[in-house]
């Protein structure tokens, strides 16, 4: 993402950096919401405890951001 910018991110006079950074943060937030929706939808389809545990393992292994970790932890509490 940073390589595609036509200015240096270290240039203190480049005010567009704030706009680009906010766009990036908003995009990350949108992706977190989408991933949380995927997690919730996947668990709606899990009909057995084994299926739920398998989903916890799958989503737990890719949960690096706090919002995703919280969603997985919530589903863990619901499952057990």
mmJSON file of the N, C-alpha and C atoms, coordinates in Angstrom:
{"data_MODEL":{"atom_site":{
"group_PDB":["ATOM","ATOM","ATOM","ATOM","ATOM","ATOM","ATOM","ATOM","ATOM","ATOM","ATOM","ATOM","ATOM","ATOM","ATOM","ATOM","ATOM","ATOM","ATOM","ATOM","ATOM","ATOM","ATOM","ATOM","ATOM","ATOM","ATOM","ATOM","ATOM","ATOM","ATOM","ATOM","ATOM","ATOM","ATOM","ATOM","ATOM","ATOM","ATOM","ATOM","ATOM","ATOM","ATOM","ATOM","ATOM","ATOM","ATOM","ATOM","ATOM","ATOM","ATOM","ATOM","ATOM","ATOM","ATOM","ATOM","ATOM","ATOM","ATOM","ATOM","ATOM","ATOM","ATOM","ATOM","ATOM","ATOM","ATOM","ATOM","ATOM","ATOM","ATOM","ATOM","ATOM","ATOM","ATOM","ATOM","ATOM","ATOM","ATOM","ATOM","ATOM","ATOM","ATOM","ATOM","ATOM","ATOM","ATOM","ATOM","ATOM","ATOM","ATOM","ATOM","ATOM","ATOM","ATOM","ATOM","ATOM","ATOM","ATOM","ATOM","ATOM","ATOM","ATOM","ATOM","ATOM","ATOM","ATOM","ATOM","ATOM","ATOM","ATOM","ATOM","ATOM","ATOM","ATOM","ATOM","ATOM","ATOM","ATOM","ATOM","ATOM","ATOM","ATOM","ATOM","ATOM","ATOM","ATOM","ATOM","ATOM","ATOM","ATOM","ATOM","ATOM","ATOM","ATOM","ATOM","ATOM","ATOM","ATOM","ATOM","ATOM","ATOM","ATOM","ATOM","ATOM","ATOM","ATOM","ATOM","ATOM","ATOM","ATOM","ATOM","ATOM","ATOM","ATOM","ATOM","ATOM","ATOM","ATOM","ATOM","ATOM","ATOM","ATOM","ATOM","ATOM","ATOM","ATOM","ATOM","ATOM","ATOM","ATOM","ATOM","ATOM","ATOM","ATOM","ATOM","ATOM","ATOM","ATOM","ATOM","ATOM","ATOM","ATOM","ATOM","ATOM","ATOM","ATOM","ATOM","ATOM","ATOM","ATOM","ATOM","ATOM","ATOM","ATOM","ATOM","ATOM","ATOM","ATOM","ATOM","ATOM","ATOM","ATOM","ATOM","ATOM","ATOM","ATOM","ATOM","ATOM","ATOM","ATOM","ATOM","ATOM","ATOM","ATOM","ATOM","ATOM","ATOM","ATOM","ATOM","ATOM","ATOM","ATOM","ATOM","ATOM","ATOM","ATOM","ATOM","ATOM","ATOM","ATOM","ATOM","ATOM","ATOM","ATOM","ATOM","ATOM","ATOM","ATOM","ATOM"],
"id":[1,2,3,4,5,6,7,8,9,10,11,12,13,14,15,16,17,18,19,20,21,22,23,24,25,26,27,28,29,30,31,32,33,34,35,36,37,38,39,40,41,42,43,44,45,46,47,48,49,50,51,52,53,54,55,56,57,58,59,60,61,62,63,64,65,66,67,68,69,70,71,72,73,74,75,76,77,78,79,80,81,82,83,84,85,86,87,88,89,90,91,92,93,94,95,96,97,98,99,100,101,102,103,104,105,106,107,108,109,110,111,112,113,114,115,116,117,118,119,120,121,122,123,124,125,126,127,128,129,130,131,132,133,134,135,136,137,138,139,140,141,142,143,144,145,146,147,148,149,150,151,152,153,154,155,156,157,158,159,160,161,162,163,164,165,166,167,168,169,170,171,172,173,174,175,176,177,178,179,180,181,182,183,184,185,186,187,188,189,190,191,192,193,194,195,196,197,198,199,200,201,202,203,204,205,206,207,208,209,210,211,212,213,214,215,216,217,218,219,220,221,222,223,224,225,226,227,228,229,230,231,232,233,234,235,236,237,238,239,240],
"type_symbol":["N","C","C","N","C","C","N","C","C","N","C","C","N","C","C","N","C","C","N","C","C","N","C","C","N","C","C","N","C","C","N","C","C","N","C","C","N","C","C","N","C","C","N","C","C","N","C","C","N","C","C","N","C","C","N","C","C","N","C","C","N","C","C","N","C","C","N","C","C","N","C","C","N","C","C","N","C","C","N","C","C","N","C","C","N","C","C","N","C","C","N","C","C","N","C","C","N","C","C","N","C","C","N","C","C","N","C","C","N","C","C","N","C","C","N","C","C","N","C","C","N","C","C","N","C","C","N","C","C","N","C","C","N","C","C","N","C","C","N","C","C","N","C","C","N","C","C","N","C","C","N","C","C","N","C","C","N","C","C","N","C","C","N","C","C","N","C","C","N","C","C","N","C","C","N","C","C","N","C","C","N","C","C","N","C","C","N","C","C","N","C","C","N","C","C","N","C","C","N","C","C","N","C","C","N","C","C","N","C","C","N","C","C","N","C","C","N","C","C","N","C","C","N","C","C","N","C","C","N","C","C","N","C","C","N","C","C","N","C","C"],
"label_atom_id":["N","CA","C","N","CA","C","N","CA","C","N","CA","C","N","CA","C","N","CA","C","N","CA","C","N","CA","C","N","CA","C","N","CA","C","N","CA","C","N","CA","C","N","CA","C","N","CA","C","N","CA","C","N","CA","C","N","CA","C","N","CA","C","N","CA","C","N","CA","C","N","CA","C","N","CA","C","N","CA","C","N","CA","C","N","CA","C","N","CA","C","N","CA","C","N","CA","C","N","CA","C","N","CA","C","N","CA","C","N","CA","C","N","CA","C","N","CA","C","N","CA","C","N","CA","C","N","CA","C","N","CA","C","N","CA","C","N","CA","C","N","CA","C","N","CA","C","N","CA","C","N","CA","C","N","CA","C","N","CA","C","N","CA","C","N","CA","C","N","CA","C","N","CA","C","N","CA","C","N","CA","C","N","CA","C","N","CA","C","N","CA","C","N","CA","C","N","CA","C","N","CA","C","N","CA","C","N","CA","C","N","CA","C","N","CA","C","N","CA","C","N","CA","C","N","CA","C","N","CA","C","N","CA","C","N","CA","C","N","CA","C","N","CA","C","N","CA","C","N","CA","C","N","CA","C","N","CA","C","N","CA","C","N","CA","C","N","CA","C","N","CA","C","N","CA","C","N","CA","C"],
"label_alt_id":[null,null,null,null,null,null,null,null,null,null,null,null,null,null,null,null,null,null,null,null,null,null,null,null,null,null,null,null,null,null,null,null,null,null,null,null,null,null,null,null,null,null,null,null,null,null,null,null,null,null,null,null,null,null,null,null,null,null,null,null,null,null,null,null,null,null,null,null,null,null,null,null,null,null,null,null,null,null,null,null,null,null,null,null,null,null,null,null,null,null,null,null,null,null,null,null,null,null,null,null,null,null,null,null,null,null,null,null,null,null,null,null,null,null,null,null,null,null,null,null,null,null,null,null,null,null,null,null,null,null,null,null,null,null,null,null,null,null,null,null,null,null,null,null,null,null,null,null,null,null,null,null,null,null,null,null,null,null,null,null,null,null,null,null,null,null,null,null,null,null,null,null,null,null,null,null,null,null,null,null,null,null,null,null,null,null,null,null,null,null,null,null,null,null,null,null,null,null,null,null,null,null,null,null,null,null,null,null,null,null,null,null,null,null,null,null,null,null,null,null,null,null,null,null,null,null,null,null,null,null,null,null,null,null,null,null,null,null,null,null],
"label_comp_id":["UNK","UNK","UNK","UNK","UNK","UNK","UNK","UNK","UNK","UNK","UNK","UNK","UNK","UNK","UNK","UNK","UNK","UNK","UNK","UNK","UNK","UNK","UNK","UNK","UNK","UNK","UNK","UNK","UNK","UNK","UNK","UNK","UNK","UNK","UNK","UNK","UNK","UNK","UNK","UNK","UNK","UNK","UNK","UNK","UNK","UNK","UNK","UNK","UNK","UNK","UNK","UNK","UNK","UNK","UNK","UNK","UNK","UNK","UNK","UNK","UNK","UNK","UNK","UNK","UNK","UNK","UNK","UNK","UNK","UNK","UNK","UNK","UNK","UNK","UNK","UNK","UNK","UNK","UNK","UNK","UNK","UNK","UNK","UNK","UNK","UNK","UNK","UNK","UNK","UNK","UNK","UNK","UNK","UNK","UNK","UNK","UNK","UNK","UNK","UNK","UNK","UNK","UNK","UNK","UNK","UNK","UNK","UNK","UNK","UNK","UNK","UNK","UNK","UNK","UNK","UNK","UNK","UNK","UNK","UNK","UNK","UNK","UNK","UNK","UNK","UNK","UNK","UNK","UNK","UNK","UNK","UNK","UNK","UNK","UNK","UNK","UNK","UNK","UNK","UNK","UNK","UNK","UNK","UNK","UNK","UNK","UNK","UNK","UNK","UNK","UNK","UNK","UNK","UNK","UNK","UNK","UNK","UNK","UNK","UNK","UNK","UNK","UNK","UNK","UNK","UNK","UNK","UNK","UNK","UNK","UNK","UNK","UNK","UNK","UNK","UNK","UNK","UNK","UNK","UNK","UNK","UNK","UNK","UNK","UNK","UNK","UNK","UNK","UNK","UNK","UNK","UNK","UNK","UNK","UNK","UNK","UNK","UNK","UNK","UNK","UNK","UNK","UNK","UNK","UNK","UNK","UNK","UNK","UNK","UNK","UNK","UNK","UNK","UNK","UNK","UNK","UNK","UNK","UNK","UNK","UNK","UNK","UNK","UNK","UNK","UNK","UNK","UNK","UNK","UNK","UNK","UNK","UNK","UNK","UNK","UNK","UNK","UNK","UNK","UNK"],
"label_asym_id":["A","A","A","A","A","A","A","A","A","A","A","A","A","A","A","A","A","A","A","A","A","A","A","A","A","A","A","A","A","A","A","A","A","A","A","A","A","A","A","A","A","A","A","A","A","A","A","A","A","A","A","A","A","A","A","A","A","A","A","A","A","A","A","A","A","A","A","A","A","A","A","A","A","A","A","A","A","A","A","A","A","A","A","A","A","A","A","A","A","A","A","A","A","A","A","A","A","A","A","A","A","A","A","A","A","A","A","A","A","A","A","A","A","A","A","A","A","A","A","A","A","A","A","A","A","A","A","A","A","A","A","A","A","A","A","A","A","A","A","A","A","A","A","A","A","A","A","A","A","A","A","A","A","A","A","A","A","A","A","A","A","A","A","A","A","A","A","A","A","A","A","A","A","A","A","A","A","A","A","A","A","A","A","A","A","A","A","A","A","A","A","A","A","A","A","A","A","A","A","A","A","A","A","A","A","A","A","A","A","A","A","A","A","A","A","A","A","A","A","A","A","A","A","A","A","A","A","A","A","A","A","A","A","A","A","A","A","A","A","A"],
"label_entity_id":["1","1","1","1","1","1","1","1","1","1","1","1","1","1","1","1","1","1","1","1","1","1","1","1","1","1","1","1","1","1","1","1","1","1","1","1","1","1","1","1","1","1","1","1","1","1","1","1","1","1","1","1","1","1","1","1","1","1","1","1","1","1","1","1","1","1","1","1","1","1","1","1","1","1","1","1","1","1","1","1","1","1","1","1","1","1","1","1","1","1","1","1","1","1","1","1","1","1","1","1","1","1","1","1","1","1","1","1","1","1","1","1","1","1","1","1","1","1","1","1","1","1","1","1","1","1","1","1","1","1","1","1","1","1","1","1","1","1","1","1","1","1","1","1","1","1","1","1","1","1","1","1","1","1","1","1","1","1","1","1","1","1","1","1","1","1","1","1","1","1","1","1","1","1","1","1","1","1","1","1","1","1","1","1","1","1","1","1","1","1","1","1","1","1","1","1","1","1","1","1","1","1","1","1","1","1","1","1","1","1","1","1","1","1","1","1","1","1","1","1","1","1","1","1","1","1","1","1","1","1","1","1","1","1","1","1","1","1","1","1"],
"label_seq_id":[1,1,1,2,2,2,3,3,3,4,4,4,5,5,5,6,6,6,7,7,7,8,8,8,9,9,9,10,10,10,11,11,11,12,12,12,13,13,13,14,14,14,15,15,15,16,16,16,17,17,17,18,18,18,19,19,19,20,20,20,21,21,21,22,22,22,23,23,23,24,24,24,25,25,25,26,26,26,27,27,27,28,28,28,29,29,29,30,30,30,31,31,31,32,32,32,33,33,33,34,34,34,35,35,35,36,36,36,37,37,37,38,38,38,39,39,39,40,40,40,41,41,41,42,42,42,43,43,43,44,44,44,45,45,45,46,46,46,47,47,47,48,48,48,49,49,49,50,50,50,51,51,51,52,52,52,53,53,53,54,54,54,55,55,55,56,56,56,57,57,57,58,58,58,59,59,59,60,60,60,61,61,61,62,62,62,63,63,63,64,64,64,65,65,65,66,66,66,67,67,67,68,68,68,69,69,69,70,70,70,71,71,71,72,72,72,73,73,73,74,74,74,75,75,75,76,76,76,77,77,77,78,78,78,79,79,79,80,80,80],
"pdbx_PDB_ins_code":[null,null,null,null,null,null,null,null,null,null,null,null,null,null,null,null,null,null,null,null,null,null,null,null,null,null,null,null,null,null,null,null,null,null,null,null,null,null,null,null,null,null,null,null,null,null,null,null,null,null,null,null,null,null,null,null,null,null,null,null,null,null,null,null,null,null,null,null,null,null,null,null,null,null,null,null,null,null,null,null,null,null,null,null,null,null,null,null,null,null,null,null,null,null,null,null,null,null,null,null,null,null,null,null,null,null,null,null,null,null,null,null,null,null,null,null,null,null,null,null,null,null,null,null,null,null,null,null,null,null,null,null,null,null,null,null,null,null,null,null,null,null,null,null,null,null,null,null,null,null,null,null,null,null,null,null,null,null,null,null,null,null,null,null,null,null,null,null,null,null,null,null,null,null,null,null,null,null,null,null,null,null,null,null,null,null,null,null,null,null,null,null,null,null,null,null,null,null,null,null,null,null,null,null,null,null,null,null,null,null,null,null,null,null,null,null,null,null,null,null,null,null,null,null,null,null,null,null,null,null,null,null,null,null,null,null,null,null,null,null],
"Cartn_x":[0.823,0.0,0.866,1.878,2.73,3.539,3.837,4.638,3.873,2.56,1.744,1.524,2.0,1.813,2.805,2.338,3.213,3.911,4.029,4.746,5.412,6.326,7.024,6.199,6.006,5.244,6.014,7.304,8.115,8.127,7.504,7.446,6.373,6.8,5.866,4.939,5.281,4.432,3.374,3.446,2.474,1.235,0.247,-0.95,-1.897,-1.694,-2.554,-2.344,-1.222,-0.944,-2.07,-2.596,-3.68,-4.917,-5.24,-6.391,-6.165,-4.961,-4.654,-4.648,-4.121,-4.087,-5.502,-6.356,-7.744,-8.482,-8.215,-8.831,-8.375,-7.1,-6.573,-7.236,-7.327,-7.949,-9.411,-10.123,-11.526,-11.658,-10.747,-10.752,-10.498,-9.572,-9.292,-10.509,-11.174,-12.381,-13.463,-13.637,-14.62,-14.294,-13.018,-12.611,-12.86,-12.632,-12.903,-14.39,-15.233,-16.68,-17.089,-16.545,-16.861,-16.417,-15.225,-14.724,-15.559,-15.981,-16.857,-18.176,-18.702,-19.928,-19.722,-18.571,-18.261,-18.22,-17.579,-17.491,-18.887,-19.708,-21.063,-21.892,-21.79,-22.54,-22.062,-20.768,-20.232,-20.75,-20.808,-21.283,-22.781,-23.53,-24.959,-25.183,-24.265,-24.389,-23.8,-23.112,-22.5,-23.58,-23.829,-24.91,-24.416,-23.115,-22.574,-21.461,-21.155,-20.063,-18.746,-18.581,-17.352,-17.184,-18.269,-18.199,-17.827,-18.381,-18.044,-16.584,-16.057,-14.646,-13.751,-14.115,-13.321,-13.315,-14.46,-14.516,-13.662,-13.7,-12.86,-11.381,-10.99,-9.582,-9.229,-10.108,-9.832,-9.759,-10.759,-10.782,-9.757,-9.499,-8.502,-7.111,-6.828,-5.494,-5.264,-6.332,-6.164,-6.548,-6.924,-7.349,-6.126,-5.736,-4.588,-5.02,-6.071,-6.556,-7.492,-7.536,-8.296,-9.78,-10.369,-11.797,-12.102,-11.225,-11.424,-11.189,-10.184,-9.934,-11.147,-11.741,-12.925,-14.083,-14.268,-15.357,-15.151,-13.912,-13.619,-13.792,-13.345,-13.508,-14.984,-15.79,-17.233,-17.836,-17.447,-17.97,-17.463,-16.256,-15.727,-16.589,-16.921,-17.758,-19.157,-19.698,-21.021,-20.997,-19.918,-19.821,-19.665,-18.879,-18.644,-19.565],
"Cartn_y":[-1.191,0.0,1.254,1.265,2.449,2.659,1.61,1.738,2.439,2.388,2.996,4.491,5.046,6.478,7.287,8.461,9.299,10.369,10.131,11.031,10.195,10.793,10.096,10.187,9.067,9.077,9.8,10.018,10.726,12.238,12.694,14.12,14.771,15.609,16.218,17.232,17.647,18.606,17.915,16.612,15.853,15.585,16.446,16.338,15.232,14.728,13.655,12.361,12.263,11.056,10.751,11.77,11.569,10.981,11.493,10.962,9.51,9.207,7.835,6.898,7.38,6.56,6.288,7.303,7.113,6.151,6.237,5.307,3.885,3.719,2.398,1.864,2.704,2.281,1.899,2.679,2.37,1.061,0.828,-0.431,-1.623,-1.457,-2.54,-2.803,-1.756,-1.905,-2.638,-2.285,-2.968,-4.451,-4.76,-6.167,-6.91,-6.254,-6.886,-7.198,-6.259,-6.475,-7.624,-7.665,-8.749,-10.099,-10.139,-11.388,-11.826,-10.887,-11.21,-11.786,-11.227,-11.757,-13.169,-13.42,-14.768,-15.752,-15.362,-16.224,-16.526,-15.497,-15.699,-16.601,-16.387,-17.204,-18.648,-18.858,-20.216,-20.971,-20.303,-20.974,-21.232,-20.441,-20.709,-22.037,-22.392,-23.641,-24.849,-24.633,-25.747,-26.433,-27.709,-28.435,-29.346,-29.562,-30.442,-29.724,-30.234,-29.662,-29.843,-30.986,-31.244,-30.212,-29.906,-28.894,-27.534,-27.217,-25.957,-25.887,-26.988,-27.032,-26.878,-27.521,-27.386,-25.931,-25.256,-23.842,-22.995,-23.299,-22.563,-22.717,-23.925,-24.158,-23.379,-23.414,-22.734,-21.22,-20.658,-19.204,-18.748,-19.577,-19.216,-19.083,-19.89,-19.859,-18.614,-17.962,-16.768,-15.482,-15.603,-14.43,-13.709,-12.644,-11.855,-10.471,-9.951,-8.63,-8.789,-7.765,-7.849,-8.111,-7.467,-7.659,-9.1,-9.695,-11.084,-12.019,-11.734,-12.542,-12.516,-11.339,-11.225,-12.038,-12.009,-12.775,-14.267,-14.727,-16.149,-16.499,-15.634,-15.887,-15.936,-15.087,-15.096,-16.419,-16.892,-18.164,-19.325,-19.207,-20.235,-20.321,-19.18,-19.155,-19.715,-19.401,-19.914,-21.415,-21.918,-23.351,-24.182,-23.669,-24.415,-23.909],
"Cartn_z":[0.0,0.0,0.0,0.837,0.916,-0.351,-1.036,-2.263,-3.368,-3.325,-4.368,-4.191,-3.115,-2.87,-3.706,-4.147,-4.97,-4.128,-2.821,-1.931,-0.845,-0.152,0.923,2.204,2.871,4.126,5.228,5.02,5.999,5.783,4.698,4.399,5.278,6.23,7.174,6.503,5.303,4.592,3.73,3.613,2.805,3.659,3.532,4.368,3.904,2.714,2.21,2.989,3.714,4.475,5.459,6.1,7.066,6.395,5.218,4.479,4.092,3.606,3.211,4.416,5.527,6.739,7.252,7.234,7.647,6.722,5.436,4.483,4.769,5.084,5.42,6.688,7.732,8.99,8.775,7.975,7.696,6.921,6.001,5.261,6.168,7.109,8.062,8.944,9.372,10.199,9.422,8.15,7.312,7.185,7.002,6.901,8.209,9.344,10.638,10.785,10.393,10.47,9.562,8.353,7.425,7.986,8.567,9.125,10.319,11.15,12.272,11.768,10.698,10.104,9.568,8.969,8.48,9.648,10.741,11.919,12.449,12.608,13.122,12.214,10.92,9.962,9.978,10.086,10.121,11.339,12.483,13.691,13.656,12.915,12.765,12.054,11.174,10.429,11.143,12.238,12.975,13.804,13.506,14.177,15.296,15.373,16.412,17.156,18.341,19.119,18.366,17.733,16.972,15.857,15.163,14.097,14.688,15.854,16.505,16.911,17.438,17.832,16.612,15.519,14.292,13.808,13.912,13.526,14.454,15.757,16.699,16.356,16.012,15.634,14.375,13.389,12.12,12.308,12.969,13.145,14.178,15.171,16.176,15.592,14.593,13.989,13.131,12.701,11.86,12.598,13.869,14.644,15.196,14.535,14.981,15.467,14.911,15.322,16.505,17.35,18.598,18.371,17.382,17.125,16.739,15.971,15.549,16.73,17.53,18.724,19.653,19.83,20.687,20.136,18.825,18.212,18.428,18.285,18.497,19.975,20.867,22.301,22.69,22.092,22.363,21.928,20.748,20.261,21.115,21.63,22.532,23.779,24.348,25.547,25.252,24.108,23.738,23.523,22.981,22.682,23.941,24.885,26.113,27.176],
"occupancy":[1.0,1.0,1.0,1.0,1.0,1.0,1.0,1.0,1.0,1.0,1.0,1.0,1.0,1.0,1.0,1.0,1.0,1.0,1.0,1.0,1.0,1.0,1.0,1.0,1.0,1.0,1.0,1.0,1.0,1.0,1.0,1.0,1.0,1.0,1.0,1.0,1.0,1.0,1.0,1.0,1.0,1.0,1.0,1.0,1.0,1.0,1.0,1.0,1.0,1.0,1.0,1.0,1.0,1.0,1.0,1.0,1.0,1.0,1.0,1.0,1.0,1.0,1.0,1.0,1.0,1.0,1.0,1.0,1.0,1.0,1.0,1.0,1.0,1.0,1.0,1.0,1.0,1.0,1.0,1.0,1.0,1.0,1.0,1.0,1.0,1.0,1.0,1.0,1.0,1.0,1.0,1.0,1.0,1.0,1.0,1.0,1.0,1.0,1.0,1.0,1.0,1.0,1.0,1.0,1.0,1.0,1.0,1.0,1.0,1.0,1.0,1.0,1.0,1.0,1.0,1.0,1.0,1.0,1.0,1.0,1.0,1.0,1.0,1.0,1.0,1.0,1.0,1.0,1.0,1.0,1.0,1.0,1.0,1.0,1.0,1.0,1.0,1.0,1.0,1.0,1.0,1.0,1.0,1.0,1.0,1.0,1.0,1.0,1.0,1.0,1.0,1.0,1.0,1.0,1.0,1.0,1.0,1.0,1.0,1.0,1.0,1.0,1.0,1.0,1.0,1.0,1.0,1.0,1.0,1.0,1.0,1.0,1.0,1.0,1.0,1.0,1.0,1.0,1.0,1.0,1.0,1.0,1.0,1.0,1.0,1.0,1.0,1.0,1.0,1.0,1.0,1.0,1.0,1.0,1.0,1.0,1.0,1.0,1.0,1.0,1.0,1.0,1.0,1.0,1.0,1.0,1.0,1.0,1.0,1.0,1.0,1.0,1.0,1.0,1.0,1.0,1.0,1.0,1.0,1.0,1.0,1.0,1.0,1.0,1.0,1.0,1.0,1.0,1.0,1.0,1.0,1.0,1.0,1.0,1.0,1.0,1.0,1.0,1.0,1.0],
"B_iso_or_equiv":[0.0,0.0,0.0,0.0,0.0,0.0,0.0,0.0,0.0,0.0,0.0,0.0,0.0,0.0,0.0,0.0,0.0,0.0,0.0,0.0,0.0,0.0,0.0,0.0,0.0,0.0,0.0,0.0,0.0,0.0,0.0,0.0,0.0,0.0,0.0,0.0,0.0,0.0,0.0,0.0,0.0,0.0,0.0,0.0,0.0,0.0,0.0,0.0,0.0,0.0,0.0,0.0,0.0,0.0,0.0,0.0,0.0,0.0,0.0,0.0,0.0,0.0,0.0,0.0,0.0,0.0,0.0,0.0,0.0,0.0,0.0,0.0,0.0,0.0,0.0,0.0,0.0,0.0,0.0,0.0,0.0,0.0,0.0,0.0,0.0,0.0,0.0,0.0,0.0,0.0,0.0,0.0,0.0,0.0,0.0,0.0,0.0,0.0,0.0,0.0,0.0,0.0,0.0,0.0,0.0,0.0,0.0,0.0,0.0,0.0,0.0,0.0,0.0,0.0,0.0,0.0,0.0,0.0,0.0,0.0,0.0,0.0,0.0,0.0,0.0,0.0,0.0,0.0,0.0,0.0,0.0,0.0,0.0,0.0,0.0,0.0,0.0,0.0,0.0,0.0,0.0,0.0,0.0,0.0,0.0,0.0,0.0,0.0,0.0,0.0,0.0,0.0,0.0,0.0,0.0,0.0,0.0,0.0,0.0,0.0,0.0,0.0,0.0,0.0,0.0,0.0,0.0,0.0,0.0,0.0,0.0,0.0,0.0,0.0,0.0,0.0,0.0,0.0,0.0,0.0,0.0,0.0,0.0,0.0,0.0,0.0,0.0,0.0,0.0,0.0,0.0,0.0,0.0,0.0,0.0,0.0,0.0,0.0,0.0,0.0,0.0,0.0,0.0,0.0,0.0,0.0,0.0,0.0,0.0,0.0,0.0,0.0,0.0,0.0,0.0,0.0,0.0,0.0,0.0,0.0,0.0,0.0,0.0,0.0,0.0,0.0,0.0,0.0,0.0,0.0,0.0,0.0,0.0,0.0,0.0,0.0,0.0,0.0,0.0,0.0],
"pdbx_formal_charge":[null,null,null,null,null,null,null,null,null,null,null,null,null,null,null,null,null,null,null,null,null,null,null,null,null,null,null,null,null,null,null,null,null,null,null,null,null,null,null,null,null,null,null,null,null,null,null,null,null,null,null,null,null,null,null,null,null,null,null,null,null,null,null,null,null,null,null,null,null,null,null,null,null,null,null,null,null,null,null,null,null,null,null,null,null,null,null,null,null,null,null,null,null,null,null,null,null,null,null,null,null,null,null,null,null,null,null,null,null,null,null,null,null,null,null,null,null,null,null,null,null,null,null,null,null,null,null,null,null,null,null,null,null,null,null,null,null,null,null,null,null,null,null,null,null,null,null,null,null,null,null,null,null,null,null,null,null,null,null,null,null,null,null,null,null,null,null,null,null,null,null,null,null,null,null,null,null,null,null,null,null,null,null,null,null,null,null,null,null,null,null,null,null,null,null,null,null,null,null,null,null,null,null,null,null,null,null,null,null,null,null,null,null,null,null,null,null,null,null,null,null,null,null,null,null,null,null,null,null,null,null,null,null,null,null,null,null,null,null,null],
"auth_seq_id":[1,1,1,2,2,2,3,3,3,4,4,4,5,5,5,6,6,6,7,7,7,8,8,8,9,9,9,10,10,10,11,11,11,12,12,12,13,13,13,14,14,14,15,15,15,16,16,16,17,17,17,18,18,18,19,19,19,20,20,20,21,21,21,22,22,22,23,23,23,24,24,24,25,25,25,26,26,26,27,27,27,28,28,28,29,29,29,30,30,30,31,31,31,32,32,32,33,33,33,34,34,34,35,35,35,36,36,36,37,37,37,38,38,38,39,39,39,40,40,40,41,41,41,42,42,42,43,43,43,44,44,44,45,45,45,46,46,46,47,47,47,48,48,48,49,49,49,50,50,50,51,51,51,52,52,52,53,53,53,54,54,54,55,55,55,56,56,56,57,57,57,58,58,58,59,59,59,60,60,60,61,61,61,62,62,62,63,63,63,64,64,64,65,65,65,66,66,66,67,67,67,68,68,68,69,69,69,70,70,70,71,71,71,72,72,72,73,73,73,74,74,74,75,75,75,76,76,76,77,77,77,78,78,78,79,79,79,80,80,80],
"auth_comp_id":["UNK","UNK","UNK","UNK","UNK","UNK","UNK","UNK","UNK","UNK","UNK","UNK","UNK","UNK","UNK","UNK","UNK","UNK","UNK","UNK","UNK","UNK","UNK","UNK","UNK","UNK","UNK","UNK","UNK","UNK","UNK","UNK","UNK","UNK","UNK","UNK","UNK","UNK","UNK","UNK","UNK","UNK","UNK","UNK","UNK","UNK","UNK","UNK","UNK","UNK","UNK","UNK","UNK","UNK","UNK","UNK","UNK","UNK","UNK","UNK","UNK","UNK","UNK","UNK","UNK","UNK","UNK","UNK","UNK","UNK","UNK","UNK","UNK","UNK","UNK","UNK","UNK","UNK","UNK","UNK","UNK","UNK","UNK","UNK","UNK","UNK","UNK","UNK","UNK","UNK","UNK","UNK","UNK","UNK","UNK","UNK","UNK","UNK","UNK","UNK","UNK","UNK","UNK","UNK","UNK","UNK","UNK","UNK","UNK","UNK","UNK","UNK","UNK","UNK","UNK","UNK","UNK","UNK","UNK","UNK","UNK","UNK","UNK","UNK","UNK","UNK","UNK","UNK","UNK","UNK","UNK","UNK","UNK","UNK","UNK","UNK","UNK","UNK","UNK","UNK","UNK","UNK","UNK","UNK","UNK","UNK","UNK","UNK","UNK","UNK","UNK","UNK","UNK","UNK","UNK","UNK","UNK","UNK","UNK","UNK","UNK","UNK","UNK","UNK","UNK","UNK","UNK","UNK","UNK","UNK","UNK","UNK","UNK","UNK","UNK","UNK","UNK","UNK","UNK","UNK","UNK","UNK","UNK","UNK","UNK","UNK","UNK","UNK","UNK","UNK","UNK","UNK","UNK","UNK","UNK","UNK","UNK","UNK","UNK","UNK","UNK","UNK","UNK","UNK","UNK","UNK","UNK","UNK","UNK","UNK","UNK","UNK","UNK","UNK","UNK","UNK","UNK","UNK","UNK","UNK","UNK","UNK","UNK","UNK","UNK","UNK","UNK","UNK","UNK","UNK","UNK","UNK","UNK","UNK","UNK","UNK","UNK","UNK","UNK","UNK"],
"auth_asym_id":["A","A","A","A","A","A","A","A","A","A","A","A","A","A","A","A","A","A","A","A","A","A","A","A","A","A","A","A","A","A","A","A","A","A","A","A","A","A","A","A","A","A","A","A","A","A","A","A","A","A","A","A","A","A","A","A","A","A","A","A","A","A","A","A","A","A","A","A","A","A","A","A","A","A","A","A","A","A","A","A","A","A","A","A","A","A","A","A","A","A","A","A","A","A","A","A","A","A","A","A","A","A","A","A","A","A","A","A","A","A","A","A","A","A","A","A","A","A","A","A","A","A","A","A","A","A","A","A","A","A","A","A","A","A","A","A","A","A","A","A","A","A","A","A","A","A","A","A","A","A","A","A","A","A","A","A","A","A","A","A","A","A","A","A","A","A","A","A","A","A","A","A","A","A","A","A","A","A","A","A","A","A","A","A","A","A","A","A","A","A","A","A","A","A","A","A","A","A","A","A","A","A","A","A","A","A","A","A","A","A","A","A","A","A","A","A","A","A","A","A","A","A","A","A","A","A","A","A","A","A","A","A","A","A","A","A","A","A","A","A"],
"auth_atom_id":["N","CA","C","N","CA","C","N","CA","C","N","CA","C","N","CA","C","N","CA","C","N","CA","C","N","CA","C","N","CA","C","N","CA","C","N","CA","C","N","CA","C","N","CA","C","N","CA","C","N","CA","C","N","CA","C","N","CA","C","N","CA","C","N","CA","C","N","CA","C","N","CA","C","N","CA","C","N","CA","C","N","CA","C","N","CA","C","N","CA","C","N","CA","C","N","CA","C","N","CA","C","N","CA","C","N","CA","C","N","CA","C","N","CA","C","N","CA","C","N","CA","C","N","CA","C","N","CA","C","N","CA","C","N","CA","C","N","CA","C","N","CA","C","N","CA","C","N","CA","C","N","CA","C","N","CA","C","N","CA","C","N","CA","C","N","CA","C","N","CA","C","N","CA","C","N","CA","C","N","CA","C","N","CA","C","N","CA","C","N","CA","C","N","CA","C","N","CA","C","N","CA","C","N","CA","C","N","CA","C","N","CA","C","N","CA","C","N","CA","C","N","CA","C","N","CA","C","N","CA","C","N","CA","C","N","CA","C","N","CA","C","N","CA","C","N","CA","C","N","CA","C","N","CA","C","N","CA","C","N","CA","C","N","CA","C","N","CA","C","N","CA","C","N","CA","C","N","CA","C"],
"pdbx_PDB_model_num":[1,1,1,1,1,1,1,1,1,1,1,1,1,1,1,1,1,1,1,1,1,1,1,1,1,1,1,1,1,1,1,1,1,1,1,1,1,1,1,1,1,1,1,1,1,1,1,1,1,1,1,1,1,1,1,1,1,1,1,1,1,1,1,1,1,1,1,1,1,1,1,1,1,1,1,1,1,1,1,1,1,1,1,1,1,1,1,1,1,1,1,1,1,1,1,1,1,1,1,1,1,1,1,1,1,1,1,1,1,1,1,1,1,1,1,1,1,1,1,1,1,1,1,1,1,1,1,1,1,1,1,1,1,1,1,1,1,1,1,1,1,1,1,1,1,1,1,1,1,1,1,1,1,1,1,1,1,1,1,1,1,1,1,1,1,1,1,1,1,1,1,1,1,1,1,1,1,1,1,1,1,1,1,1,1,1,1,1,1,1,1,1,1,1,1,1,1,1,1,1,1,1,1,1,1,1,1,1,1,1,1,1,1,1,1,1,1,1,1,1,1,1,1,1,1,1,1,1,1,1,1,1,1,1,1,1,1,1,1,1]
}}}
